[in-house]
Amino acid sequence: MKILCLHGVGSSGAILETQMANFRRELDPSYELVFVDGPFECERGPGVPEYRIGPFFSHTQGYSPVDIAQAIGYLEDILEDEGPFDGIFAFSQGAALTLSYFYQQQIAANAPRVNFACLFSTAMPCSPDAGMGDTIISKLRALEYDIADRARCNGQQDLTMAEQEFVNVLQRTVVDAADNDPLFPWIDMDVYRYGEQDAIPRVMYPSLLAQKIQIPTVHVWGQNDFEYMIKMAEVARSICEEGMVKTVLHTGLHDIPKRRTEIKAVLRSIDWAMTQVSGGGGCGISGSGR
């Protein structure tokens, strides 16, 4: 069983391998985990401890549709050049990119090159489609609407329900993240008012999508993570078809679960995901006491 492992922003394949040490010990030895670095060197990411030594990498240069398309292209190259892979284990930014890839493949009627994914603490997924949410964004730009201004949001009468939902999703995720963590990798929110439209990140949530992601996914996040990161993980889960999703919460922060009981709960969900695939045979948890 060959699994591609994608790290978070400002991290590396080597750091993710260390993060997953307890998790890997519970996997059957027949599993081959392939850890790769994102293609773009960057600064240390949020939450990456000072004792971790760089270089650090990102899967994207930004979050515009062009940036996301480029990142998906790099991911496709890895899947083709280093595969075949059975699945993806991904953390934070890597998990968001995985969902962007799945959706792009699905709407293009292309089969993804993996059968399932286990996504840890997923960051905000973005689309390479420059038209996603365009009607809403155009209206907000015409109003010169400041998405970061919560006072204006409360009681705003000139927004439709769809426009209000768009503002609320951004405020509870990337706006809160940028307000609370100066290392959070996002763009100046003024781009939504005054920037070039092709530079605006096209966030993904159910109301904007033509369909939900059908590939089996397991979503894992820490109950003690920052509220805005939990909200991003919930948004990410919501764009996946309900019947093809399992969710596992753990007692940690923005990290891979460390407790053995919680890891085994994740592995049971991965077993389930693999049974959704024709011929799936389970994830091969080592030892007993599942």
PyMOL commands that set and color helices and strands:
alter all, ss='L'
color gray80, all
select helices_A, chain A and resi 13-19+21-25+65-82+93-107+134-142+150-153+161-180+191-194+197-199+206-208+227-238+242-244+260-275
alter helices_A, ss='H'
color red, helices_A
select strands_A, chain A and resi 2-6+32-36+40-42+56-58+87-91+116-120+126-127+202-203+217-222+245-250
alter strands_A, ss='S'
color yellow, strands_A
deselect
rebuild
show_as cartoon
